[in-house]
């Protein structure tokens, strides 16, 4: 929690330490999303990797989400979140810098690139859990919505600009130089976060020494406590179930969607990319709306309505035919709406979670929800493939898009729907 000297102004942008956190998180997210494109292009263009090797490289980079999320939550709750962010920034900068140098010298092979991808992915899991916990320890609770709106807006911008920047650098310069750009962004984040002046209290260390347990709890115990806390809290349990329903259905839908656009609608690769990119500007708008709408209409109303509108927009896609200008415009509109309301849900859910979670449980609560939600994605992707093969693309897309409505249904039948304009603190 912030110290008594925290700024009393209602505007979070007057807080210099928050601006440093925002700048560091923005640079880190830009480095992360640039790297997600640079490393695969490095493998294809520099190391002549095949399709199977490229798929394996992407899987290795994503594996830490499932392998380390729960551990990351436990570690962040035991350490200073800011220290975790600084160390992971430094380590990612070193890993990518070493890969860039080795690539320029012709010494980097595919096995080493797998190690780099896993290392960067693992460190990114730690950073992403830590920055969410760090915000709660830095600003007042009534500033969480503003803070989350700013941080999630940066993440959305990085999701748009990072891949484009990475692709451009690889095309204009070279894959090793592009990898060095990722190292540069992580170094910028390192410097910005190191400049935060406000002391960060580690949850549990504020307890008088005489009242502390003789032995600190083991990581397994911390993970169990996090799981029990989320499962036992009505609001967080609903968030977890809604997230799992969304991620499972969305993974199934995307498997079909990426086949439907080129094969059923006969869209070119560039047009498919343009359609998918429309979610980015929508997400930026959603971040702005998230700072205003919940406080005006109530968090519960906004959550359920935004989830229903955003997910429901995808139900229009199976009705599209052909590759005409009207079809492309409709796809752009659908993805923009989905991005807008999806991001509104993301930011609002994050603020709810942070508001109802004790400081000492922030990392584990975030990691538990991420683990449960993202853990469903491989099964959803497999289901999407089976449905597309057995039922055809259009029918499968309608079924999976209908499945997206499970998430707002879970919210509407849970205590989340009753949340008002002010969150329980």
N, C-alpha and C positions, 0 to 999 in steps of 0.2 A: 504493500500500500504506500502511496505517496506520503512524504513527510508533511508536517504541519506547514512547512514553508512552501508547499505547492501553491501555484498560482490560483487565485480565487476567481479569476475571470471565467465566464461561462464558455468562452471561445478557447478550444484546445490549441489553436494555432498560436496563441500567445505564449505557450509553454515551449521554451527553447529545447528542453530535453525531449519532448515529444517530437519536435521537428527533426531532431537528430535521429530518433528511433525511426521515424517515417522515411527519412532520406536513406538510412542504412537498409531498412527492409525493402525499399524500392530498388536500390542498387542490387541487393541480393536476389530479389525475385527476377530482375532483368537478367542477371548472370545465370540463374537457374534455368530460365526458359530459353535463353540463347543456347545454353549447353545442350538442352534436350534436342535441338536440331543439329547443332554442330557435330556432336559425337557420331550420330548415324551417318552424316555426310562425310565425316572423316573416314569412317569404315568403308563407305561405298566408293568415294572418289580417290582416296589415298591408298587404301589397303585392298581394294577390289573385292569387298565382301559380297557374298551372295545373299539371296532373299532369306534363306534359313538362318544364316549368320546374323543378318541384320535384325531379324525377329528375336533371336536369342539375346542380342545386345540390348534391345529395348526392354526385354523381360528382365534381364539382369539389373538394369537401371531402376526398374519399378519394384523389384522384389523387396527392397528394404521397407516399403510401406507396410507390407504384411509381416515381415520378419522383425522389425524394430519399433513399430509404433508404440506398443505397450511399454517396452523398455524405455523408450524415449520419454514417455510421460512420467515414469517413475524417476528417471534421472533428473529431469527438469524440476520436479518437485523437491529434490534434495539439494540442488545446486542453485546458484544465481543464474536466472535465465539469460541475463546479459552476458555473463561469462561464456555460457554455452554458445550464444550467437557469435561472439567474437572469435572463439576457438574454431567453430565450424567454418566461419568465413576464411580464416587464415589457412585452415587445412585444405579447403576447396581451391583457394588461390594457388597453393603449392602444388596440388595434384594436377590442376589444369596447366599451370605453368610448366611443370615437368613434362607433361604430355606434349605441349607445344614445342618445347626445345627438342625432345626426342623425335618428334615428327619432322621438324626441320632438318635434323641430322640423319633422318632415315633409319632411326633405331627403334621406332615404336611398331610393334606387331599387334595383331588382333587380340591375343591373350592379354597383353598389357592394357589394351583399350577396354577390355571387359572389366579389368580391375579398377580402372579409372571411373568407368560408368557406375560400378557398384559403390565405390568410395564416395563419389559425388552424390549419388542417390541416398546413401545412408546418412551423410552429413546434412543433406537437405531435409530429411525427415526430422532430425534433431532441431535444425534451425526453425522449421515451420511450427513445431510444437512450442519451442521456446519463445518465439516472438508473440504468440498469442498469450502466453503466461506473463511475459514481460509487460505487456500493455496494462494488465490488471494491477501489477505492482508499481506502475509508474504514474497512472492518472487516477482521478477520483471515479467512483462508480457511476456518477451521473454524467461522466464524459465518455463512457464506454461506447455509446452509439456513434458519437462523432469520431472517436478514434478508430473504431472498426470500419466505419465508412471510408475513412482516409486510407487505411491500410489495405482494405479489400479493393478499393479503387486502384491503388498502385498495383496490386497483384493482377487485376484484370488488364490494366494497361500493359504490364509485362507479358501477359499471355498473348496479347496482340502484337506488341512490338518486338519481343524477344525472338520468336521464330523468324520473323521477317528480317530482323537485323542479322541473325545468325546465317540465314541463307544468303543474304546480300554479301556479307563478309567472306563467306566461302567462295562465292562466285567471283567477287572482285579481287580478292587477295589469294588466300589459300586456306585449307582446313586447319593447319597448325596455327596460323595467325589468328583465325577466328577463335580457336580454343584459347589463345592468349587473351582475347577480348573478354572471355568469361572470367578468367583469372583477374583481369583488371576490375571488373564490376565487383567481385567479391572483396578485392582489396579496398575499393572505395567504401563498401559497406563496413568493413573492419574499422577503417579510420573514423567513420561517422559514429558508429556505436561506441567506440572507445572514448568519444568526447562527451558522452552523457555524464552529467555531474552528480545527479541525485543518487544518493545511496539506495541500494536495493536490499531490503530485508529478506533473508531466506526464510520461508515458512518453517516454523518449528525451532529456529535458532533464537527467536525472540523469547522463547520459553525460558524461565529461570533455570540455571544449571541444575539446581537441586530437584527440579520437577521433571527433568529429562530422563528418558529410560537409560539404563546402564549401557545397553548396546543399541545402536541405531537399527531400525528395521531393515530386513533384507529386501532385495529388489523384488523377489517373488511375493513377499508380504505386501509390499507397496502396490504391486500390480493387482493382487487380489482385492486390496482395499479400494482401488480405483474401479474395478469391475463391480464390486458390491455397492459402491456409492452411486454409480450411474444406474445400476439395476434397481436400487432402492428409492431413487428420487423420481417422483411421478413425471415431472417436467422433462428431466434428462432421459428417462426411459422412453418417453414419447419421441423426443428428438432422435434417439438412437434407432428406434423402430422406423420412424419416417425416413431417416437417412438410409437405412438398409433397403427399404422398399424402393426408394428413389434410385439408389446406385445399382441395384439388381435389375430393375426395369430399364434404366437408361443404358446400361451395358448391353442388354439384349437388343434394345432399339438401335443403338449405334452400329451394331454388327449388321443389322438388316439395312439400316439407313445408308451406310457407305456402299452397299451393293445396289440399293434401289436407285440412287441418283444416277450413276453411270449406266446401269443396265436397263432399267425400266424407263427412266426419263431421258436417257442418251445424252447426258451432260458431259462436257469435257472436264478434264482434270482441273483446269484453271477455274471453270465455273463452279465446280464442287468446292474448291478452296475459297472462292468468293462467298458462296452461300454460307459455309461454316464460319467464315470470318465475321459475319454479321452479328454473331453472338457477342463479340468483343465490345463494340460500341454500346450494345444493349446493356452489357454488364457494367460499363462505366455509368450509364444513366441509373441503373439499379442501385449502385453504391451511393449516388447523390440522393435518390429517393429514400434510401434506408435511414438517412440522417434526419428525415422530416416526418415521413408518414406514420411510423409507429407511435411517435409522441402525440400525433394529432388524432388518429383513429383507433389506437390500441394495438398492442403487439399481436394479440391473438387474431384479430380480424385481418391484419395485414399478412400474417403468416399463411393463414388458410386461403385467403383470396389470391395472394400472389402465387402460391403453389398451384392452385387450381387454374388460374389464367395462364401461367407460364407453361405448365405441363400440358394443359388442354390445347394450347396452340399447335402442338405437334400432331393432334388428331386430324388436322387439315392436310397434312402431307400425303397420306394415302389417296386423297381425292385428286391429286395433281396428275396431269397427263402431258406428255410431250416436252419439248425443250424450248418452247416459245419464250418470248420476252415476258409475257404475263406469268408463266410458270416460274421463271427465275425471280421475278419481282416478288411473287408470293413466297418463295423460299426465303428470300432475304427478309421479308416482313416477319415470317414465322420465327426464324432464328433470332431476329432482333427482339421480338416479344419474349421468346424463351430466355434469352440472355438477360433482359431487363428484370423480369420477375424472378428468374432463378437467382440472380445476384441479390435482389431484395430479400429473398428468403435466406440466403447464406449469411448475410450481414446481420439480419435480425435474429436468426438462430444463434449465431456466435455471441451476440450481446446478451441473449437470454441465458446461455450456458455460463458465460463469465459472471453474470450478476448473481446467479443462484449457487455458484460453486465457491467454497472456501478457498482462500489463497493457497493453502497447502495442498489442494487437490486439483488445481487448474490444469497442470500438465497432464495428469493422468486422466482427467475427464475428457480433455480434447483428444488424447491419444486413443482412449477407449472408443469414443464415437467414430473416430477415423478408422480404427481397426475393424469395427463391426460393419460400418458402411462400405468401406473399400474391400473388405473381405468377401463381399457378395459379388464383386464385379467379374471374377473369372467364371463363376457359375452362370451369371447372366449372359456373358459373351457366348458361352457354349450353347445355352438355350437358344439364343438368337440365331446361331448357325444352324441348329437342328430345325428350328421352325422355318427358316428360309428354304431349307432343302426339302422339307416335307410338305409345307403348305403354300409355298410360293412367296414372292417378295411383298406384293401388295397386301395380302391377307396377314402375313407375319408382321408387317409394319403397323397395321391397324391394331393387332392384338398387343404388340409391345407398347404402342402409344397409349392404348387403353390401360395397360399395366402401370403407366406413369401416374395415373390418377389414384393409385393406392396411397401415395405419400400424402396428398392433402386430405384423403379420407382418414388416415391415421391421425393427423393433426386435429381434424374436426371432431373426432370422437375421444379426444384426450384433454387433459387440463390445459394444454397450450392454447386452446381456443378461448379460454376465459381470461387470458392475460390482458390487463388494461394498458393505459397509456404510460403508467409508471411500473417499472419492473420491481419484483420483490428483491430487496437488498439484504 
